[in-house]
Amino acid sequence: MTARCLVELRHIEKSFGGVRAVDGVSLNLYPGEVVAVLGHNGAGKSTLMKMLAGAYPIDSGEVRVAGEKVQIRTPSDAQRLGIESIYQTLALADNLDAVANLFLGRELLTPWRTLDDHRMDADARKVFLRLNKNFSNVRTPVRRLSGGQRQVVAISRAIYFNARILIMDEPTAALGPEETAMVGALVRELKAQGVGIFLISHDMPDVFALSDRLAVMKNGRLVGTYNTADVTEDEVLGMIIGGRKPEGKAQAERTCT
């Protein structure tokens, strides 16, 4: 199948000293799609995503965004390309409220170069409500928010700054069932808006509930990429633990235009 990719990773490689952390991995992502990136700790999945996010330099290989070859050397480069990351730790300032966290480091200014508090408050409320109609604690320090509400703040920050490609690292870790369901609803809302998501997760129910395709890595290499609906949890675990491709299952490799 041919489609316009949001992002295409071609033959990406990364070494740390004598260890090949990512070894010739190719992977792509389409609008409104969730691709789960799976593997044991040390498999290379987080390193691959951190290169896309600009946290690590790429040793070799090519990244294309919307069909154009790009250079991503810093997180700012990634953000300019519409790539945002949400890590398990969320990187929120606990003493600041939700509005301040949304614009942290990217505050809006008036023509007189002062903080435009009115516009930031109004814009923040709009984007919070877009993701969660019940979210009203916008002036509460985020340390007092629930885990699900903190995820709303982190995801809202990405969406406000026009993320087209979202990297979500263990978004439901340490959340209860209700908050996990909230994050699932946020992911589905983002998909409906055409955002493409790379999902790093060890939670198989999340993977099967949220992802369209899954890519399994082991020892820095890609074991395979499959439509999530075409494989079982046991087959996925076989790829993660033993590097075994499922018998009789076709890989879900789609060609970018």
C-alpha positions as a Markdown table, in Angstrom:
| # | Residue | x | y | z |
|---|---|---|---|---|
| 1 | Met | 0.0 | 0.0 | 0.0 |
| 2 | Thr | 1.3 | 3.5 | -0.9 |
| 3 | Ala | 0.6 | 6.5 | 1.2 |
| 4 | Arg | 2.1 | 9.8 | 2.3 |
| 5 | Cys | 4.1 | 9.1 | 5.5 |
| 6 | Leu | 4.3 | 11.5 | 8.3 |
| 7 | Val | 7.8 | 10.2 | 9.1 |
| 8 | Glu | 10.0 | 7.6 | 7.6 |
| 9 | Leu | 13.1 | 6.2 | 9.3 |
| 10 | Arg | 15.5 | 4.6 | 6.9 |
| 11 | His | 18.4 | 2.3 | 8.0 |
| 12 | Ile | 19.0 | 4.1 | 11.2 |
| 13 | Glu | 22.1 | 3.2 | 13.2 |
| 14 | Lys | 23.5 | 4.2 | 16.6 |
| 15 | Ser | 26.4 | 2.9 | 18.6 |
| 16 | Phe | 27.6 | 3.7 | 22.1 |
| 17 | Gly | 31.2 | 2.7 | 22.3 |
| 18 | Gly | 31.4 | -0.8 | 20.9 |
| 19 | Val | 27.7 | -1.5 | 21.4 |
| 20 | Arg | 25.4 | -1.2 | 18.4 |
| 21 | Ala | 22.2 | 0.1 | 20.1 |
| 22 | Val | 20.3 | 0.5 | 16.9 |
| 23 | Asp | 21.3 | -1.6 | 13.9 |
| 24 | Gly | 19.9 | -0.6 | 10.5 |
| 25 | Val | 16.3 | -0.1 | 11.6 |
| 26 | Ser | 13.6 | 1.2 | 9.1 |
| 27 | Leu | 10.2 | 2.2 | 10.3 |
| 28 | Asn | 7.4 | 4.6 | 9.2 |
| 29 | Leu | 4.3 | 6.3 | 10.5 |
| 30 | Tyr | 1.1 | 7.6 | 8.8 |
| 31 | Pro | -1.5 | 10.2 | 9.7 |
| 32 | Gly | -3.9 | 9.0 | 12.3 |
| 33 | Glu | -1.9 | 5.8 | 13.1 |
| 34 | Val | -0.5 | 4.4 | 16.3 |
| 35 | Val | 2.6 | 2.3 | 15.9 |
| 36 | Ala | 3.7 | 0.5 | 19.1 |
| 37 | Val | 7.5 | 0.1 | 19.4 |
| 38 | Leu | 8.2 | -2.9 | 21.6 |
| 39 | Gly | 11.1 | -4.8 | 23.0 |
| 40 | His | 12.9 | -5.6 | 26.3 |
| 41 | Asn | 15.0 | -3.0 | 28.1 |
| 42 | Gly | 18.1 | -2.6 | 25.9 |
| 43 | Ala | 16.3 | -3.6 | 22.7 |
| 44 | Gly | 17.0 | -0.2 | 21.2 |
| 45 | Lys | 13.4 | 1.1 | 21.0 |
| 46 | Ser | 13.9 | 4.1 | 23.3 |
| 47 | Thr | 17.2 | 4.9 | 21.6 |
| 48 | Leu | 15.5 | 4.9 | 18.2 |
| 49 | Met | 12.8 | 7.2 | 19.4 |
| 50 | Lys | 15.2 | 9.5 | 21.2 |
| 51 | Met | 17.1 | 10.0 | 17.9 |
| 52 | Leu | 13.8 | 11.0 | 16.2 |
| 53 | Ala | 13.2 | 13.4 | 19.1 |
| 54 | Gly | 16.6 | 15.0 | 18.7 |
| 55 | Ala | 17.9 | 13.8 | 22.1 |
| 56 | Tyr | 20.6 | 11.6 | 20.5 |
| 57 | Pro | 22.5 | 12.3 | 17.2 |
| 58 | Ile | 22.0 | 9.7 | 14.5 |
| 59 | Asp | 25.2 | 7.9 | 13.4 |
| 60 | Ser | 23.9 | 7.0 | 10.0 |
| 61 | Gly | 20.6 | 6.6 | 8.1 |
| 62 | Glu | 18.0 | 9.0 | 6.9 |
| 63 | Val | 14.9 | 10.6 | 8.3 |
| 64 | Arg | 12.1 | 12.0 | 6.1 |
| 65 | Val | 9.2 | 14.0 | 7.4 |
| 66 | Ala | 6.2 | 14.5 | 5.1 |
| 67 | Gly | 8.4 | 13.2 | 2.3 |
| 68 | Glu | 11.3 | 15.6 | 2.8 |
| 69 | Lys | 14.7 | 14.6 | 4.0 |
| 70 | Val | 15.5 | 16.3 | 7.3 |
| 71 | Gln | 18.3 | 16.7 | 9.8 |
| 72 | Ile | 17.4 | 16.3 | 13.4 |
| 73 | Arg | 20.3 | 17.3 | 15.7 |
| 74 | Thr | 18.5 | 18.8 | 18.7 |
| 75 | Pro | 15.0 | 18.6 | 20.4 |
| 76 | Ser | 14.4 | 22.1 | 18.9 |
| 77 | Asp | 14.9 | 20.7 | 15.4 |
| 78 | Ala | 12.4 | 18.0 | 16.1 |
| 79 | Gln | 9.8 | 20.4 | 17.6 |
| 80 | Arg | 10.1 | 22.7 | 14.5 |
| 81 | Leu | 9.2 | 19.6 | 12.4 |
| 82 | Gly | 6.1 | 18.9 | 14.5 |
| 83 | Ile | 7.7 | 16.1 | 16.5 |
| 84 | Glu | 6.9 | 16.2 | 20.3 |
| 85 | Ser | 7.7 | 13.7 | 23.0 |
| 86 | Ile | 5.8 | 12.7 | 26.1 |
| 87 | Tyr | 7.9 | 10.7 | 28.5 |
| 88 | Gln | 6.9 | 8.6 | 31.5 |
| 89 | Thr | 8.2 | 11.2 | 33.9 |
| 90 | Leu | 6.2 | 13.9 | 31.9 |
| 91 | Ala | 8.8 | 16.6 | 32.6 |
| 92 | Leu | 6.3 | 18.9 | 34.3 |
| 93 | Ala | 7.2 | 21.6 | 36.8 |
| 94 | Asp | 5.2 | 20.5 | 39.9 |
| 95 | Asn | 5.1 | 23.9 | 41.5 |
| 96 | Leu | 3.5 | 25.6 | 38.4 |
| 97 | Asp | -0.1 | 25.3 | 37.3 |
| 98 | Ala | -1.4 | 23.7 | 34.1 |
| 99 | Val | -1.3 | 26.9 | 32.1 |
| 100 | Ala | 2.3 | 27.7 | 33.0 |
| 101 | Asn | 3.3 | 24.2 | 32.2 |
| 102 | Leu | 1.7 | 24.3 | 28.8 |
| 103 | Phe | 3.8 | 27.3 | 27.8 |
| 104 | Leu | 6.9 | 26.5 | 29.8 |
| 105 | Gly | 9.9 | 27.7 | 27.8 |
| 106 | Arg | 7.7 | 28.9 | 25.0 |
| 107 | Glu | 5.7 | 31.6 | 26.7 |
| 108 | Leu | 3.5 | 34.0 | 24.6 |
| 109 | Leu | 4.5 | 37.6 | 24.7 |
| 110 | Thr | 2.6 | 40.9 | 24.0 |
| 111 | Pro | 3.8 | 43.4 | 21.4 |
| 112 | Trp | 5.6 | 45.1 | 24.4 |
| 113 | Arg | 7.5 | 41.9 | 25.1 |
| 114 | Thr | 5.7 | 41.2 | 28.4 |
| 115 | Leu | 4.0 | 37.9 | 29.2 |
| 116 | Asp | 0.6 | 37.7 | 27.5 |
| 117 | Asp | -1.1 | 36.0 | 30.5 |
| 118 | His | -4.6 | 36.6 | 29.2 |
| 119 | Arg | -3.9 | 34.9 | 25.8 |
| 120 | Met | -2.1 | 32.0 | 27.4 |
| 121 | Asp | -4.9 | 31.4 | 29.9 |
| 122 | Ala | -7.6 | 31.5 | 27.1 |
| 123 | Asp | -5.6 | 29.3 | 24.7 |
| 124 | Ala | -4.7 | 26.8 | 27.4 |
| 125 | Arg | -8.4 | 26.4 | 28.4 |
| 126 | Lys | -9.4 | 25.8 | 24.8 |
| 127 | Val | -6.8 | 23.0 | 24.2 |
| 128 | Phe | -7.4 | 21.3 | 27.6 |
| 129 | Leu | -11.2 | 21.2 | 27.0 |
| 130 | Arg | -10.5 | 19.9 | 23.5 |
| 131 | Leu | -8.9 | 16.8 | 25.0 |
| 132 | Asn | -11.0 | 16.5 | 28.2 |
| 133 | Lys | -14.2 | 18.4 | 28.7 |
| 134 | Asn | -14.1 | 17.9 | 32.5 |
| 135 | Phe | -10.6 | 19.3 | 33.0 |
| 136 | Ser | -11.1 | 22.6 | 34.9 |
| 137 | Asn | -8.2 | 22.6 | 37.4 |
| 138 | Val | -6.1 | 24.8 | 35.2 |
| 139 | Arg | -4.8 | 27.1 | 38.0 |
| 140 | Thr | -3.9 | 24.2 | 40.4 |
| 141 | Pro | -0.2 | 23.3 | 40.8 |
| 142 | Val | 0.2 | 20.2 | 38.7 |
| 143 | Arg | 1.7 | 18.3 | 41.8 |
| 144 | Arg | -1.9 | 18.2 | 43.0 |
| 145 | Leu | -3.4 | 16.8 | 39.8 |
| 146 | Ser | -4.1 | 13.2 | 39.2 |
| 147 | Gly | -1.9 | 11.1 | 36.8 |
| 148 | Gly | -4.5 | 11.3 | 34.1 |
| 149 | Gln | -4.8 | 15.1 | 34.4 |
| 150 | Arg | -1.1 | 15.4 | 34.2 |
| 151 | Gln | -1.2 | 13.5 | 31.0 |
| 152 | Val | -3.8 | 15.9 | 29.7 |
| 153 | Val | -1.4 | 18.8 | 30.4 |
| 154 | Ala | 1.6 | 17.0 | 28.7 |
| 155 | Ile | -0.4 | 16.0 | 25.6 |
| 156 | Ser | -2.0 | 19.5 | 25.4 |
| 157 | Arg | 1.4 | 21.0 | 25.3 |
| 158 | Ala | 2.3 | 18.9 | 22.3 |
| 159 | Ile | -1.0 | 19.6 | 20.5 |
| 160 | Tyr | -0.9 | 23.3 | 21.1 |
| 161 | Phe | 2.4 | 23.5 | 19.4 |
| 162 | Asn | 1.1 | 21.7 | 16.3 |
| 163 | Ala | 2.6 | 18.2 | 16.9 |
| 164 | Arg | 2.0 | 16.0 | 13.9 |
| 165 | Ile | 4.1 | 13.2 | 15.2 |
| 166 | Leu | 3.9 | 12.2 | 18.9 |
| 167 | Ile | 6.2 | 9.9 | 20.8 |
| 168 | Met | 4.5 | 8.5 | 23.9 |
| 169 | Asp | 6.8 | 6.6 | 26.3 |
| 170 | Glu | 4.8 | 4.4 | 28.7 |
| 171 | Pro | 1.9 | 6.8 | 28.9 |
| 172 | Thr | -0.2 | 4.7 | 31.3 |
| 173 | Ala | 2.6 | 3.6 | 33.7 |
| 174 | Ala | 1.5 | 3.8 | 37.3 |
| 175 | Leu | -2.0 | 4.9 | 36.4 |
| 176 | Gly | -5.2 | 3.3 | 37.7 |
| 177 | Pro | -7.9 | 1.8 | 35.4 |
| 178 | Glu | -9.9 | 5.0 | 35.2 |
| 179 | Glu | -7.0 | 7.2 | 34.3 |
| 180 | Thr | -5.6 | 4.5 | 31.9 |
| 181 | Ala | -9.0 | 4.7 | 30.1 |
| 182 | Met | -8.7 | 8.5 | 30.0 |
| 183 | Val | -5.3 | 8.3 | 28.3 |
| 184 | Gly | -6.7 | 5.7 | 25.8 |
| 185 | Ala | -9.5 | 8.2 | 25.0 |
| 186 | Leu | -6.9 | 10.9 | 24.4 |
| 187 | Val | -5.0 | 8.7 | 22.0 |
| 188 | Arg | -8.1 | 8.0 | 20.0 |
| 189 | Glu | -9.0 | 11.7 | 19.9 |
| 190 | Leu | -5.5 | 12.5 | 18.6 |
| 191 | Lys | -5.8 | 9.7 | 15.9 |
| 192 | Ala | -9.1 | 11.3 | 14.8 |
| 193 | Gln | -7.3 | 14.6 | 14.4 |
| 194 | Gly | -4.7 | 13.0 | 12.1 |
| 195 | Val | -1.8 | 12.9 | 14.6 |
| 196 | Gly | 0.6 | 10.0 | 14.2 |
| 197 | Ile | 1.8 | 8.3 | 17.4 |
| 198 | Phe | 4.8 | 6.1 | 18.2 |
| 199 | Leu | 3.8 | 4.3 | 21.4 |
| 200 | Ile | 6.5 | 2.7 | 23.6 |
| 201 | Ser | 4.8 | 0.4 | 26.0 |
| 202 | His | 5.3 | -2.8 | 28.0 |
| 203 | Asp | 1.6 | -3.0 | 28.7 |
| 204 | Met | 0.1 | -5.5 | 26.2 |
| 205 | Pro | -3.5 | -4.5 | 26.8 |
| 206 | Asp | -2.6 | -1.0 | 25.9 |
| 207 | Val | -0.7 | -2.2 | 22.8 |
| 208 | Phe | -3.6 | -4.2 | 21.5 |
| 209 | Ala | -6.2 | -1.6 | 22.5 |
| 210 | Leu | -4.5 | 1.4 | 21.0 |
| 211 | Ser | -2.1 | 0.4 | 18.2 |
| 212 | Asp | -2.7 | -0.2 | 14.5 |
| 213 | Arg | 0.7 | -1.7 | 13.9 |
| 214 | Leu | 3.5 | -2.9 | 16.1 |
| 215 | Ala | 7.2 | -3.1 | 15.5 |
| 216 | Val | 9.3 | -5.4 | 17.7 |
| 217 | Met | 13.0 | -4.8 | 18.3 |
| 218 | Lys | 15.6 | -7.1 | 19.8 |
| 219 | Asn | 19.3 | -6.4 | 20.3 |
| 220 | Gly | 19.1 | -3.2 | 18.3 |
| 221 | Arg | 17.5 | -4.8 | 15.2 |
| 222 | Leu | 13.9 | -4.9 | 14.0 |
| 223 | Val | 12.4 | -8.3 | 14.3 |
| 224 | Gly | 9.4 | -7.3 | 12.3 |
| 225 | Thr | 6.4 | -5.0 | 11.8 |
| 226 | Tyr | 2.9 | -6.4 | 11.8 |
| 227 | Asn | -0.7 | -5.2 | 11.9 |
| 228 | Thr | -1.7 | -5.5 | 15.5 |
| 229 | Ala | -5.0 | -7.3 | 14.6 |
| 230 | Asp | -3.0 | -10.0 | 12.7 |
| 231 | Val | -1.0 | -11.3 | 15.7 |
| 232 | Thr | -1.6 | -12.7 | 19.1 |
| 233 | Glu | -0.1 | -11.6 | 22.4 |
| 234 | Asp | 1.8 | -14.9 | 22.5 |
| 235 | Glu | 3.3 | -14.3 | 19.1 |
| 236 | Val | 4.3 | -10.7 | 20.1 |
| 237 | Leu | 6.0 | -12.1 | 23.3 |
| 238 | Gly | 7.8 | -14.7 | 21.1 |
| 239 | Met | 9.2 | -11.8 | 19.0 |
| 240 | Ile | 10.2 | -9.8 | 22.1 |
| 241 | Ile | 11.8 | -12.7 | 24.0 |
| 242 | Gly | 13.1 | -15.0 | 21.3 |
| 243 | Gly | 13.2 | -12.8 | 18.2 |
| 244 | Arg | 11.0 | -15.3 | 16.4 |
| 245 | Lys | 8.7 | -14.1 | 13.6 |
| 246 | Pro | 5.2 | -15.5 | 13.8 |
| 247 | Glu | 4.7 | -18.4 | 11.3 |
| 248 | Gly | 2.4 | -17.7 | 8.4 |
| 249 | Lys | 1.9 | -14.0 | 9.2 |
| 250 | Ala | 2.7 | -11.3 | 6.6 |
| 251 | Gln | 4.5 | -8.2 | 7.8 |
| 252 | Ala | 2.7 | -4.9 | 7.5 |
| 253 | Glu | 5.2 | -3.0 | 5.4 |
| 254 | Arg | 3.7 | 0.0 | 3.7 |
| 255 | Thr | 5.5 | 2.0 | 1.1 |
| 256 | Cys | 5.8 | 5.8 | 1.4 |
| 257 | Thr | 5.2 | 8.1 | -1.5 |
